[in-house]
Amino acid sequence: MTDPKEALIRDLVAWIAAAPRPYAEVMDRWRTSCPRLTVWEDAADRGLLACETRGDALWVVATPAGRAALSPAAPP
């Protein structure tokens, strides 16, 4: 059985890959206090997303590994 969180991780990476987002916006929409639903943390730990400074703000971007994970050939 696959972990249902995997679909959420893929959704998060796809959302960021479509357009980099300010860190505050990502945290507002994807952070959770539930220890069983660590979508943001898992995506970052896997290297699918990264933070970078743009001007005075912190932005979240999809990494090459994150974009590759969205490929139709990538395992689910």
MOPAC internal coordinates of N, CA, C and O (Angstrom, degrees):
PM7 1SCF
backbone

  N    0.0000 0     0.00 0     0.00 0    0    0    0
  C    1.4478 1     0.00 0     0.00 0    1    0    0
  C    1.5322 1   109.26 1     0.00 0    2    1    0
  O    1.2310 1   120.48 1   -45.99 1    3    2    1
  N    1.3016 1   116.69 1   134.01 1    3    2    1
  C    1.4544 1   119.76 1   179.76 1    5    3    2
  C    1.5251 1   110.49 1   -84.39 1    6    5    3
  O    1.2310 1   121.44 1   -28.71 1    7    6    5
  N    1.2984 1   114.85 1   151.29 1    7    6    5
  C    1.4592 1   121.88 1   179.36 1    9    7    6
  C    1.5280 1   108.66 1   -72.67 1   10    9    7
  O    1.2310 1   119.37 1   -55.59 1   11   10    9
  N    1.3322 1   118.81 1   124.41 1   11   10    9
  C    1.4703 1   120.54 1  -179.21 1   13   11   10
  C    1.5248 1   112.49 1   -62.37 1   14   13   11
  O    1.2310 1   120.53 1   160.22 1   15   14   13
  N    1.3186 1   116.59 1   -19.78 1   15   14   13
  C    1.4592 1   120.44 1   178.79 1   17   15   14
  C    1.5298 1   111.19 1   -66.45 1   18   17   15
  O    1.2310 1   120.17 1   153.97 1   19   18   17
  N    1.3296 1   117.28 1   -26.03 1   19   18   17
  C    1.4637 1   120.60 1  -178.71 1   21   19   18
  C    1.5279 1   111.88 1   -58.77 1   22   21   19
  O    1.2310 1   120.03 1   140.56 1   23   22   21
  N    1.3256 1   117.55 1   -39.44 1   23   22   21
  C    1.4670 1   120.63 1   178.27 1   25   23   22
  C    1.5180 1   110.73 1   -65.17 1   26   25   23
  O    1.2310 1   120.23 1   142.65 1   27   26   25
  N    1.3220 1   117.17 1   -37.35 1   27   26   25
  C    1.4629 1   120.38 1   178.36 1   29   27   26
  C    1.5288 1   111.50 1   -68.17 1   30   29   27
  O    1.2310 1   120.63 1   141.48 1   31   30   29
  N    1.3251 1   116.40 1   -38.52 1   31   30   29
  C    1.4657 1   120.11 1   177.28 1   33   31   30
  C    1.5275 1   109.31 1   -62.22 1   34   33   31
  O    1.2310 1   120.95 1   135.73 1   35   34   33
  N    1.3111 1   115.79 1   -44.27 1   35   34   33
  C    1.4706 1   120.02 1   178.49 1   37   35   34
  C    1.5330 1   110.66 1   -62.03 1   38   37   35
  O    1.2310 1   120.03 1   138.88 1   39   38   37
  N    1.3198 1   117.55 1   -41.12 1   39   38   37
  C    1.4691 1   121.31 1   177.41 1   41   39   38
  C    1.5256 1   111.38 1   -61.38 1   42   41   39
  O    1.2310 1   120.63 1   136.21 1   43   42   41
  N    1.3122 1   116.41 1   -43.79 1   43   42   41
  C    1.4654 1   120.28 1   179.02 1   45   43   42
  C    1.5223 1   110.98 1   -62.25 1   46   45   43
  O    1.2310 1   120.32 1   132.41 1   47   46   45
  N    1.3182 1   117.00 1   -47.59 1   47   46   45
  C    1.4697 1   120.73 1  -179.26 1   49   47   46
  C    1.5287 1   110.24 1   -62.77 1   50   49   47
  O    1.2310 1   119.94 1   138.76 1   51   50   49
  N    1.3154 1   117.72 1   -41.24 1   51   50   49
  C    1.4704 1   120.86 1   178.59 1   53   51   50
  C    1.5211 1   110.90 1   -63.76 1   54   53   51
  O    1.2310 1   120.05 1   140.18 1   55   54   53
  N    1.3153 1   117.52 1   -39.82 1   55   54   53
  C    1.4698 1   122.04 1   178.92 1   57   55   54
  C    1.5199 1   110.60 1   -62.64 1   58   57   55
  O    1.2310 1   120.51 1   136.51 1   59   58   57
  N    1.3249 1   116.63 1   -43.49 1   59   58   57
  C    1.4683 1   121.12 1   178.95 1   61   59   58
  C    1.5251 1   110.46 1   -72.11 1   62   61   59
  O    1.2310 1   119.57 1   141.46 1   63   62   61
  N    1.3160 1   118.42 1   -38.54 1   63   62   61
  C    1.4690 1   121.41 1  -179.26 1   65   63   62
  C    1.5247 1   111.02 1   -63.86 1   66   65   63
  O    1.2310 1   120.23 1   148.90 1   67   66   65
  N    1.3216 1   117.16 1   -31.10 1   67   66   65
  C    1.4671 1   120.50 1   179.30 1   69   67   66
  C    1.5255 1   111.08 1   -65.81 1   70   69   67
  O    1.2310 1   120.35 1   146.08 1   71   70   69
  N    1.3192 1   116.93 1   -33.92 1   71   70   69
  C    1.4694 1   121.77 1   178.35 1   73   71   70
  C    1.5227 1   108.17 1  -168.68 1   74   73   71
  O    1.2310 1   119.98 1   -51.89 1   75   74   73
  N    1.3279 1   117.65 1   128.11 1   75   74   73
  C    1.4663 1   118.99 1   176.13 1   77   75   74
  C    1.5302 1   109.44 1   -54.23 1   78   77   75
  O    1.2310 1   121.26 1   -32.97 1   79   78   77
  N    1.3189 1   115.20 1   147.03 1   79   78   77
  C    1.4678 1   120.65 1  -176.54 1   81   79   78
  C    1.5261 1   110.05 1  -125.09 1   82   81   79
  O    1.2310 1   120.55 1   -32.26 1   83   82   81
  N    1.3326 1   116.56 1   147.74 1   83   82   81
  C    1.4698 1   118.59 1   173.35 1   85   83   82
  C    1.5296 1   110.08 1   -61.04 1   86   85   83
  O    1.2310 1   120.63 1   -38.53 1   87   86   85
  N    1.3101 1   116.41 1   141.47 1   87   86   85
  C    1.4617 1   122.20 1  -178.35 1   89   87   86
  C    1.5285 1   111.07 1   -53.65 1   90   89   87
  O    1.2310 1   120.17 1   136.02 1   91   90   89
  N    1.3308 1   117.28 1   -43.98 1   91   90   89
  C    1.4647 1   120.61 1  -178.49 1   93   91   90
  C    1.5322 1   111.33 1   -60.25 1   94   93   91
  O    1.2310 1   120.18 1   141.44 1   95   94   93
  N    1.3229 1   117.27 1   -38.56 1   95   94   93
  C    1.4624 1   120.55 1   178.60 1   97   95   94
  C    1.5265 1   110.63 1   -66.24 1   98   97   95
  O    1.2310 1   120.40 1   137.21 1   99   98   97
  N    1.3230 1   116.83 1   -42.79 1   99   98   97
  C    1.4679 1   120.87 1   179.51 1  101   99   98
  C    1.5274 1   109.86 1   -62.43 1  102  101   99
  O    1.2310 1   120.47 1   134.73 1  103  102  101
  N    1.3293 1   116.70 1   -45.27 1  103  102  101
  C    1.4620 1   119.87 1  -179.57 1  105  103  102
  C    1.5280 1   111.06 1   -64.60 1  106  105  103
  O    1.2310 1   120.57 1   141.96 1  107  106  105
  N    1.3156 1   116.52 1   -38.04 1  107  106  105
  C    1.4562 1   120.58 1   179.90 1  109  107  106
  C    1.5264 1   111.13 1   -63.22 1  110  109  107
  O    1.2310 1   120.35 1   142.40 1  111  110  109
  N    1.3161 1   116.94 1   -37.60 1  111  110  109
  C    1.4627 1   120.63 1  -175.37 1  113  111  110
  C    1.5208 1   114.78 1   -93.20 1  114  113  111
  O    1.2310 1   119.78 1   154.15 1  115  114  113
  N    1.3343 1   118.02 1   -25.85 1  115  114  113
  C    1.4658 1   119.34 1  -171.34 1  117  115  114
  C    1.5233 1   115.55 1  -119.70 1  118  117  115
  O    1.2310 1   119.06 1   170.00 1  119  118  117
  N    1.2952 1   119.39 1   -10.00 1  119  118  117
  C    1.4643 1   119.64 1  -179.65 1  121  119  118
  C    1.5229 1   109.02 1   -75.59 1  122  121  119
  O    1.2310 1   120.85 1   -33.19 1  123  122  121
  N    1.3102 1   115.98 1   146.81 1  123  122  121
  C    1.4551 1   121.28 1   178.22 1  125  123  122
  C    1.5202 1   109.01 1  -143.47 1  126  125  123
  O    1.2310 1   121.07 1   -25.63 1  127  126  125
  N    1.2949 1   115.57 1   154.37 1  127  126  125
  C    1.4647 1   119.40 1   176.00 1  129  127  126
  C    1.5251 1   111.21 1   -96.66 1  130  129  127
  O    1.2310 1   120.50 1  -179.31 1  131  130  129
  N    1.3224 1   116.64 1     0.69 1  131  130  129
  C    1.4537 1   121.10 1   179.92 1  133  131  130
  C    1.5293 1   109.85 1   -78.75 1  134  133  131
  O    1.2310 1   119.50 1   -60.21 1  135  134  133
  N    1.3235 1   118.57 1   119.79 1  135  134  133
  C    1.4668 1   119.82 1  -178.28 1  137  135  134
  C    1.5229 1   113.75 1   -66.96 1  138  137  135
  O    1.2310 1   119.87 1   165.97 1  139  138  137
  N    1.3114 1   117.86 1   -14.03 1  139  138  137
  C    1.4636 1   120.53 1   179.55 1  141  139  138
  C    1.5172 1   112.49 1   -93.66 1  142  141  139
  O    1.2310 1   119.97 1   173.50 1  143  142  141
  N    1.3292 1   117.66 1    -6.50 1  143  142  141
  C    1.4516 1   120.97 1  -176.91 1  145  143  142
  C    1.5316 1   109.26 1  -125.29 1  146  145  143
  O    1.2310 1   121.23 1  -105.82 1  147  146  145
  N    1.3137 1   115.25 1    74.18 1  147  146  145
  C    1.4610 1   121.58 1  -174.40 1  149  147  146
  C    1.5275 1   110.39 1  -103.14 1  150  149  147
  O    1.2310 1   120.52 1  -124.61 1  151  150  149
  N    1.3175 1   116.60 1    55.39 1  151  150  149
  C    1.4636 1   121.67 1  -174.62 1  153  151  150
  C    1.5237 1   111.29 1   -60.64 1  154  153  151
  O    1.2310 1   120.01 1   126.52 1  155  154  153
  N    1.3245 1   117.59 1   -53.48 1  155  154  153
  C    1.4660 1   121.23 1  -178.98 1  157  155  154
  C    1.5262 1   110.48 1   -59.34 1  158  157  155
  O    1.2310 1   120.25 1   131.20 1  159  158  157
  N    1.3189 1   117.13 1   -48.80 1  159  158  157
  C    1.4579 1   121.17 1  -176.75 1  161  159  158
  C    1.5276 1   111.61 1   -62.50 1  162  161  159
  O    1.2310 1   120.50 1   137.88 1  163  162  161
  N    1.3276 1   116.65 1   -42.12 1  163  162  161
  C    1.4635 1   119.98 1  -179.73 1  165  163  162
  C    1.5243 1   111.49 1   -66.23 1  166  165  163
  O    1.2310 1   120.19 1   138.03 1  167  166  165
  N    1.3198 1   117.23 1   -41.97 1  167  166  165
  C    1.4677 1   120.31 1   179.35 1  169  167  166
  C    1.5295 1   110.47 1   -63.43 1  170  169  167
  O    1.2310 1   120.46 1   137.49 1  171  170  169
  N    1.3252 1   116.73 1   -42.51 1  171  170  169
  C    1.4717 1   120.28 1   179.20 1  173  171  170
  C    1.5299 1   110.78 1   -68.17 1  174  173  171
  O    1.2310 1   120.28 1   136.91 1  175  174  173
  N    1.3307 1   117.07 1   -43.09 1  175  174  173
  C    1.4734 1   120.56 1   179.96 1  177  175  174
  C    1.5210 1   112.27 1   -61.58 1  178  177  175
  O    1.2310 1   120.34 1   147.20 1  179  178  177
  N    1.3217 1   116.95 1   -32.80 1  179  178  177
  C    1.4688 1   121.46 1   179.37 1  181  179  178
  C    1.5264 1   112.51 1   -80.76 1  182  181  179
  O    1.2310 1   120.29 1   175.37 1  183  182  181
  N    1.3192 1   117.05 1    -4.63 1  183  182  181
  C    1.4654 1   120.08 1   179.85 1  185  183  182
  C    1.5151 1   113.24 1    77.94 1  186  185  183
  O    1.2310 1   120.10 1  -158.50 1  187  186  185
  N    1.3314 1   117.42 1    21.50 1  187  186  185
  C    1.4605 1   120.80 1  -179.50 1  189  187  186
  C    1.5264 1   111.63 1   -83.81 1  190  189  187
  O    1.2310 1   120.92 1   157.27 1  191  190  189
  N    1.3232 1   115.85 1   -22.73 1  191  190  189
  C    1.4618 1   122.93 1   179.51 1  193  191  190
  C    1.5169 1   108.71 1  -131.94 1  194  193  191
  O    1.2310 1   121.04 1   -25.20 1  195  194  193
  N    1.3160 1   115.62 1   154.80 1  195  194  193
  C    1.4560 1   120.67 1   176.93 1  197  195  194
  C    1.5192 1   108.68 1  -143.59 1  198  197  195
  O    1.2310 1   121.18 1   -22.50 1  199  198  197
  N    1.3199 1   115.34 1   157.50 1  199  198  197
  C    1.4607 1   121.38 1   175.53 1  201  199  198
  C    1.5209 1   108.39 1  -104.59 1  202  201  199
  O    1.2310 1   121.08 1   -39.30 1  203  202  201
  N    1.3189 1   115.53 1   140.70 1  203  202  201
  C    1.4630 1   119.98 1   175.07 1  205  203  202
  C    1.5215 1   108.85 1  -141.17 1  206  205  203
  O    1.2310 1   121.67 1   -29.98 1  207  206  205
  N    1.3178 1   114.40 1   150.02 1  207  206  205
  C    1.4597 1   120.61 1  -179.96 1  209  207  206
  C    1.5149 1   109.18 1   -86.92 1  210  209  207
  O    1.2310 1   121.17 1   -48.75 1  211  210  209
  N    1.3159 1   115.36 1   131.25 1  211  210  209
  C    1.4665 1   122.91 1   175.40 1  213  211  210
  C    1.5147 1   106.53 1  -130.23 1  214  213  211
  O    1.2310 1   121.39 1   -72.23 1  215  214  213
  N    1.3288 1   114.95 1   107.77 1  215  214  213
  C    1.4576 1   118.40 1  -174.07 1  217  215  214
  C    1.5188 1   108.83 1    66.26 1  218  217  215
  O    1.2310 1   120.50 1    54.24 1  219  218  217
  N    1.3121 1   116.66 1  -125.76 1  219  218  217
  C    1.4609 1   121.36 1   179.05 1  221  219  218
  C    1.5273 1   112.82 1   -99.13 1  222  221  219
  O    1.2310 1   120.15 1  -174.60 1  223  222  221
  N    1.3193 1   117.32 1     5.40 1  223  222  221
  C    1.4676 1   120.47 1  -174.25 1  225  223  222
  C    1.5222 1   111.29 1  -114.73 1  226  225  223
  O    1.2310 1   121.58 1   -25.65 1  227  226  225
  N    1.3171 1   114.58 1   154.35 1  227  226  225
  C    1.4599 1   122.05 1   175.89 1  229  227  226
  C    1.5272 1   107.82 1   -99.23 1  230  229  227
  O    1.2310 1   120.89 1   -51.25 1  231  230  229
  N    1.3206 1   115.91 1   128.75 1  231  230  229
  C    1.4696 1   122.54 1  -178.36 1  233  231  230
  C    1.5151 1   109.57 1  -118.37 1  234  233  231
  O    1.2310 1   120.93 1   -27.96 1  235  234  233
  N    1.3139 1   115.82 1   152.04 1  235  234  233
  C    1.4642 1   122.52 1   176.27 1  237  235  234
  C    1.5252 1   107.31 1  -106.69 1  238  237  235
  O    1.2310 1   121.00 1   -49.05 1  239  238  237
  N    1.3322 1   115.68 1   130.95 1  239  238  237
  C    1.4613 1   121.66 1  -179.27 1  241  239  238
  C    1.5239 1   109.09 1  -129.19 1  242  241  239
  O    1.2310 1   120.97 1   -24.56 1  243  242  241
  N    1.3205 1   115.76 1   155.44 1  243  242  241
  C    1.4669 1   120.91 1   173.60 1  245  243  242
  C    1.5213 1   108.37 1   -80.25 1  246  245  243
  O    1.2310 1   120.42 1   -44.80 1  247  246  245
  N    1.2986 1   116.80 1   135.20 1  247  246  245
  C    1.4598 1   121.84 1   177.84 1  249  247  246
  C    1.5334 1   108.87 1   -83.80 1  250  249  247
  O    1.2310 1   120.19 1   -11.18 1  251  250  249
  N    1.3303 1   117.24 1   168.82 1  251  250  249
  C    1.4658 1   118.41 1   173.17 1  253  251  250
  C    1.5367 1   112.08 1   -55.86 1  254  253  251
  O    1.2310 1   120.23 1   142.94 1  255  254  253
  N    1.3265 1   117.17 1   -37.06 1  255  254  253
  C    1.4711 1   120.12 1   177.71 1  257  255  254
  C    1.5273 1   110.65 1   -65.93 1  258  257  255
  O    1.2310 1   120.55 1   143.37 1  259  258  257
  N    1.3201 1   116.55 1   -36.63 1  259  258  257
  C    1.4565 1   120.46 1   177.75 1  261  259  258
  C    1.5145 1   111.59 1   -65.90 1  262  261  259
  O    1.2310 1   120.82 1   136.59 1  263  262  261
  N    1.3209 1   116.04 1   -43.41 1  263  262  261
  C    1.4778 1   119.91 1   178.26 1  265  263  262
  C    1.5288 1   110.47 1   -65.21 1  266  265  263
  O    1.2310 1   120.58 1   141.62 1  267  266  265
  N    1.3111 1   116.49 1   -38.38 1  267  266  265
  C    1.4751 1   119.67 1   178.84 1  269  267  266
  C    1.5206 1   110.77 1   -65.51 1  270  269  267
  O    1.2310 1   120.36 1   145.71 1  271  270  269
  N    1.3347 1   116.91 1   -34.29 1  271  270  269
  C    1.4689 1   120.60 1  -179.98 1  273  271  270
  C    1.5288 1   111.40 1   -66.99 1  274  273  271
  O    1.2310 1   120.41 1   159.94 1  275  274  273
  N    1.3288 1   116.83 1   -20.06 1  275  274  273
  C    1.4639 1   120.57 1   178.59 1  277  275  274
  C    1.5211 1   112.79 1   -86.56 1  278  277  275
  O    1.2310 1   120.56 1   170.14 1  279  278  277
  N    1.3200 1   116.53 1    -9.86 1  279  278  277
  C    1.4548 1   121.17 1  -179.45 1  281  279  278
  C    1.5214 1   110.52 1   -60.22 1  282  281  279
  O    1.2310 1   120.17 1   -37.41 1  283  282  281
  N    1.3360 1   117.28 1   142.59 1  283  282  281
  C    1.4697 1   119.14 1   177.31 1  285  283  282
  C    1.5326 1   112.70 1   -57.88 1  286  285  283
  O    1.2310 1   120.41 1   153.98 1  287  286  285
  N    1.3328 1   116.82 1   -26.02 1  287  286  285
  C    1.4611 1   120.36 1  -179.36 1  289  287  286
  C    1.5318 1   112.55 1   -80.99 1  290  289  287
  O    1.2310 1   120.17 1   169.01 1  291  290  289
  N    1.3488 1   117.28 1   -10.99 1  291  290  289
  C    1.4592 1   120.85 1  -178.56 1  293  291  290
  C    1.5259 1   109.81 1   -70.59 1  294  293  291
  O    1.2310 1   120.35 1   -37.18 1  295  294  293
  N    1.3270 1   116.93 1   142.82 1  295  294  293
  C    1.4665 1   118.58 1   177.78 1  297  295  294
  C    1.5185 1   110.07 1   -65.21 1  298  297  295
  O    1.2310 1   119.89 1   -31.97 1  299  298  297
  N    1.3241 1   117.81 1   148.03 1  299  298  297
  C    1.4772 1   120.73 1  -179.21 1  301  299  298
  C    1.5073 1   112.52 1   -66.14 1  302  301  299
  O    1.2310 1   120.10 1   180.00 1  303  302  301

